């Protein structure tokens, strides 16, 4: 019998739910149990207002129940959505998120990685752009979009397939001469496969294409100059454009308006990421949608697993196309 006014314990939760103490422990720690048992435990926790003592839990297990999440920033809509989904996925497993916005700075990425060695966090989920990044194989690390080594899992969308889908969609909508436009890192990473996938799709579909590739740090005004060079007699040389991100696509749409090129009547535009206007509203443009929630869940699932070095070094998740008003479908 619980003493009056005393804080409820795990044992009290187990008695209230009518389950074993070990079952309560599994639910609290986010481990798999039968759905019926999980609901009983969660109802008992709510009824008793049981509060998990994460600090004491961490001391006992030499853990902090905290995962560091490294992203360049949260201004970019895709990064912001990714942060939200990973935070939710961690919270469901009773983990805290230490958000680290690196602003593409190598020193900050190295600083946060060192935190793991000092046991201030239990692991890191990182979307990084540091060409000199070195992660010890004993550091729990899950990478997004970039393979850092055979012992570090990388979670990504199927970027090659996404580029091919974009090309085939433009071809099916009547495009014959198209452009691929990208501003991005020179690092070898998964998003760079969007270009090769698009080129492959163009060859399969019989479309001719040109590339405009800018490195990070380059002014996006170079995109406008590229379009001007291919604009003559009131007409653009391309009838379709695939952009490596929706952010790039949004900028290209502004450029086309300045040139008085009608979208989608004269040129059709497809982006990549699946960025929405104000969360659940429509897409910014026709786009290849990344499964952000699935990426988040997979990252969190992997960071919890023991012996990550035995897991697949690269896991690619499927993407799909969604119209967003910048194509004629």
Rosetta blueprint (number, residue, H / E / L):
1 X L
2 X L
3 X L
4 X L
5 X L
6 X L
7 X L
8 X L
9 X L
10 X H
11 X H
12 X H
13 X H
14 X H
15 X H
16 X H
17 X H
18 X L
19 X L
20 X L
21 X H
22 X H
23 X H
24 X H
25 X H
26 X H
27 X H
28 X H
29 X L
30 X L
31 X L
32 X L
33 X L
34 X L
35 X H
36 X H
37 X H
38 X H
39 X H
40 X H
41 X H
42 X H
43 X H
44 X H
45 X H
46 X H
47 X H
48 X H
49 X L
50 X L
51 X L
52 X L
53 X L
54 X H
55 X H
56 X H
57 X H
58 X H
59 X H
60 X H
61 X H
62 X L
63 X L
64 X L
65 X L
66 X E
67 X E
68 X E
69 X E
70 X E
71 X E
72 X L
73 X L
74 X L
75 X L
76 X L
77 X H
78 X H
79 X H
80 X H
81 X H
82 X H
83 X H
84 X H
85 X H
86 X H
87 X H
88 X H
89 X H
90 X H
91 X H
92 X H
93 X L
94 X L
95 X L
96 X E
97 X E
98 X E
99 X E
100 X E
101 X E
102 X L
103 X L
104 X L
105 X L
106 X H
107 X H
108 X H
109 X H
110 X H
111 X H
112 X H
113 X H
114 X H
115 X H
116 X H
117 X H
118 X L
119 X L
120 X L
121 X L
122 X L
123 X E
124 X E
125 X E
126 X E
127 X L
128 X L
129 X L
130 X L
131 X L
132 X L
133 X L
134 X L
135 X L
136 X L
137 X L
138 X L
139 X L
140 X L
141 X E
142 X E
143 X E
144 X E
145 X L
146 X L
147 X L
148 X L
149 X L
150 X L
151 X L
152 X L
153 X L
154 X E
155 X E
156 X E
157 X E
158 X L
159 X H
160 X H
161 X H
162 X H
163 X H
164 X H
165 X H
166 X H
167 X H
168 X H
169 X H
170 X H
171 X H
172 X H
173 X L
174 X L
175 X L
176 X L
177 X E
178 X E
179 X E
180 X E
181 X E
182 X E
183 X E
184 X E
185 X L
186 X L
187 X L
188 X L
189 X L
190 X H
191 X H
192 X H
193 X H
194 X H
195 X H
196 X H
197 X H
198 X H
199 X H
200 X H
201 X H
202 X H
203 X H
204 X H
205 X H
206 X L
207 X L
208 X E
209 X E
210 X E
211 X E
212 X E
213 X E
214 X E
215 X E
216 X L
217 X L
218 X L
219 X L
220 X L
221 X H
222 X H
223 X H
224 X H
225 X H
226 X H
227 X H
228 X H
229 X H
230 X L
231 X E
232 X E
233 X L
234 X L
235 X E
236 X E
237 X L
238 X L
239 X L
240 X E
241 X E
242 X E
243 X E
244 X L
245 X L
246 X H
247 X H
248 X H
249 X H
250 X H
251 X H
252 X H
253 X H
254 X H
255 X H
256 X H
257 X H
258 X H
259 X L
260 X L
261 X L
262 X L
263 X L
264 X L
265 X L
266 X L
267 X L
268 X E
269 X E
270 X E
271 X E
272 X E
273 X E
274 X L
275 X L
276 X E
277 X L
278 X L
279 X L
280 X L
281 X L
282 X L
283 X E
284 X L
285 X L
286 X E
287 X E
288 X E
289 X E
290 X L
291 X L
292 X H
293 X H
294 X H
295 X H
296 X H
297 X H
298 X H
299 X H
300 X H
301 X H
302 X H
303 X H
304 X H
305 X L
306 X L
307 X L
308 X H
309 X H
310 X H
311 X L
312 X L
313 X L
314 X E
315 X E
316 X E
317 X E
318 X L
319 X L
320 X E
321 X E
322 X E
323 X L
324 X L
325 X L
326 X L
327 X L
328 X L
329 X L
